[in-house]
Amino acid sequence: MTEMTLSKRKWTLLVAFLVVFIAGLMGGVIVRRSTLRSTVAVASDTFAEYRKPKNQRLIDEFHRLYYYSTGTDKEASSVFWLGIPVWKNPMDLWVMQEIISETKPDVIIEAGTYKGGSAFYLTKICDLLDHGRIISLDINDFPDKPQHKRITYLVGDDVAESTVEKVKALIRPGETVMVDLDDGHESAHVLQELEIYGKLVTKGNYLIVEDTNLGTIVATDPGHFREHGGPQLALQEFLKRNNDFVPDSSREKFLLTFNRGGYLRKTR
Ligand SMILES: C[S@@+](CC[C@H](N)C(=O)[O-])C[C@H]1O[C@@H](n2cnc3c(N)ncnc32)[C@H](O)[C@@H]1O
């Protein structure tokens, strides 16, 4: 082999290497660009997908995942407001804060005090707004409830006439009223409450029916709710009979709500 042939082979190899190297670089750029393009395409398609109603199944599945994995179905609460247990999910607490800051009710009636965590939460929102007070009712008198000048606790069955009279006596003429129903969850009881406390809510304010997920999305005690029906059944019956309220679905914007269909706004 001559020296001339050897250097010709070297050159051929070098050029071949350069061609493969440059092709590799260009290929990488093309692949990266197309991957980026397809990622963006997938992402935007997904956003559109998620807005479709068929995702209700996904929402309900997440609801159950949240509910059971946080132990909301047990005799305890894993949500705390300043160290006090609150039996609600944080999304619904946030929505309540938005409703209160928009509507600024003079009085918030809460049926179902439990340990006072939700009453204390409402109180702190009122403190921040420098407006409003809370009347919180429970059939049981739990000890060590948080005390605050804006909260009045009443002990009694909230549908008993004597309790209702005490509540009415605490509302001054002309005051605006919001109501949150979060106590007994059997449908007959909730319907009775809706009839009684719906009348106390003032126009433009809210009547919140809590835990409409019971026996519908979550089955904490399926036999019980099959027999007695839950808040959702009461809500539907109430809306058939009453034209003063409309369910405000915009309050369900975070998708996870225990009060599906239960954010009722009084329109007249
Ligand atoms: C789900 S807990 C309330 C939770 C509380 N609002 C919170 O978010 O932390 C329900 C409460 O309703 C009370 N309750 C049940 N039936 C009642 C009735 N007929 N009248 C008043 N309170 C009742 C129970 O004693 C219990 O404390």
Ligand as a Chemical Component Dictionary entry (heavy atoms), coordinates in Angstrom:
data_LIG
# 
_chem_comp.id                   LIG 
_chem_comp.type                 NON-POLYMER 
_chem_comp.pdbx_formal_charge   0 
_chem_comp.three_letter_code    LIG 
# 
loop_
_chem_comp_atom.comp_id 
_chem_comp_atom.atom_id 
_chem_comp_atom.alt_atom_id 
_chem_comp_atom.type_symbol 
_chem_comp_atom.charge 
_chem_comp_atom.model_Cartn_x 
_chem_comp_atom.model_Cartn_y 
_chem_comp_atom.model_Cartn_z 
_chem_comp_atom.pdbx_ordinal 
LIG C1  C1  C 0  -70.249 17.063 61.732 1  
LIG S1  S1  S 1  -70.356 17.593 63.371 2  
LIG C2  C2  C 0  -70.167 19.331 63.218 3  
LIG C3  C3  C 0  -68.814 19.691 62.727 4  
LIG C4  C4  C 0  -68.416 21.125 62.835 5  
LIG N1  N1  N 0  -69.334 22.044 62.183 6  
LIG C5  C5  C 0  -67.041 21.263 62.216 7  
LIG O1  O1  O 0  -66.967 21.590 61.006 8  
LIG O2  O2  O -1 -66.074 20.998 62.900 9  
LIG C6  C6  C 0  -72.055 17.405 63.681 10 
LIG C7  C7  C 0  -72.553 17.894 65.023 11 
LIG O3  O3  O 0  -73.974 17.979 64.965 12 
LIG C8  C8  C 0  -74.483 17.716 66.236 13 
LIG N2  N2  N 0  -75.927 17.370 66.085 14 
LIG C9  C9  C 0  -76.456 16.210 65.649 15 
LIG N3  N3  N 0  -77.808 16.295 65.616 16 
LIG C10 C10 C 0  -78.128 17.545 66.040 17 
LIG C11 C11 C 0  -79.344 18.244 66.212 18 
LIG N4  N4  N 0  -80.532 17.674 65.965 19 
LIG N5  N5  N 0  -79.293 19.533 66.613 20 
LIG C12 C12 C 0  -78.112 20.128 66.880 21 
LIG N6  N6  N 0  -76.921 19.509 66.744 22 
LIG C13 C13 C 0  -76.933 18.243 66.325 23 
LIG C14 C14 C 0  -73.586 16.619 66.788 24 
LIG O4  O4  O 0  -73.585 16.632 68.189 25 
LIG C15 C15 C 0  -72.216 16.997 66.197 26 
LIG O5  O5  O 0  -71.424 17.708 67.109 27 
# 
loop_
_chem_comp_bond.comp_id 
_chem_comp_bond.atom_id_1 
_chem_comp_bond.atom_id_2 
_chem_comp_bond.value_order 
_chem_comp_bond.pdbx_ordinal 
LIG C1  S1  SING 1  
LIG S1  C2  SING 2  
LIG S1  C6  SING 3  
LIG C2  C3  SING 4  
LIG C3  C4  SING 5  
LIG C4  N1  SING 6  
LIG C4  C5  SING 7  
LIG C5  O1  DOUB 8  
LIG C5  O2  SING 9  
LIG C6  C7  SING 10 
LIG C7  O3  SING 11 
LIG C7  C15 SING 12 
LIG O3  C8  SING 13 
LIG C8  N2  SING 14 
LIG C8  C14 SING 15 
LIG N2  C9  SING 16 
LIG N2  C13 SING 17 
LIG C9  N3  DOUB 18 
LIG N3  C10 SING 19 
LIG C10 C11 SING 20 
LIG C10 C13 DOUB 21 
LIG C11 N4  SING 22 
LIG C11 N5  DOUB 23 
LIG N5  C12 SING 24 
LIG C12 N6  DOUB 25 
LIG N6  C13 SING 26 
LIG C14 O4  SING 27 
LIG C14 C15 SING 28 
LIG C15 O5  SING 29 
# 
